[in-house]
Amino acid sequence: MQVHDVDLRLLRIFVAIVECGGLSAAESRLNIGRSTISSHLSDLEVRLGIKLCKRGRSGFELTESGRITYQASLELLQQCDAFASTVASSKNELSGRVTIAIIDTLVSDPRSGVAHAIAALKSKSKNIQFDINVCEAREVETSVVNGRSLVGIGVSRHHLRGLTYTPLHNETNYLYCGVGHPLFNCPPQSVDAHLADAEVITSNYMRDKELRNDGLNYQNSAIAYHDEGIAHLILSGKFIGYLPEHYAAHWVEKGLFKAINPAQYSYQIPLMLITTKTATPSPLTQAIIKEIKRSHQ
């Protein structure tokens, strides 16, 4: 088939549907209603002559043709963005879409230079669009591997092949309890006894018990996948958990959180700039990498 502008638009909508996990979830991302999204998806299926997905009461599920089309769409759209960026660079201009995958809560870290990097890049050209996806640590890496994001900012325990990891700075994490928890106002001599009974939040992050090896009571009675979820559980006064110092500072200053034996229960995670080794960086990719490194020096 001949690829026209309308096809590229429909493919971008299809990619958004897949990445959001369904039509309803894609509404806020695309800023259009579900019926319109459904109509666009049907138009794409007609133009391609294939069934891309199953949708109904059982949920959203890609067909085999849909999975192949999704991967091909990522490659095509990435090449289109690279083409636009390269042509613009021949005129000494920066143009295109900067896609960044990033872990949550970094906005509260005063050492984070992401905003400065965006400002510096935006000041160089008005023809740059920004797309920032806040996601889990592993999703940051896969987003860069799959070409959905030009760069990623996150943490990694096991580095993936094909990716380059550049350290930016270390993030310090402490063990916190909230108001109402027995550890919040207990005397120092009673801390160990209360810690033996305290239920610790398990996180599907790099902040897990294997890394810390702290000997605490992980009962899996509370699990969170993001820092905000951990904060909610700590605020309940029923659980204790690890959070980045910069993120917990808001509640510490309000007297709602308290670090437990910070000299003993703390650890550091290296924050990384994650880029791909395989693809030749476009001028726009090179520019955002340069600005992120510069803003974190």
Summary of the structure (lengths in Angstrom):
residues: 297
radius of gyration: 22.5
end to end distance: 48.1
largest distance: 74.9
contacts: 904
relative contact order: 0.14
helix: 45%
strand: 22%
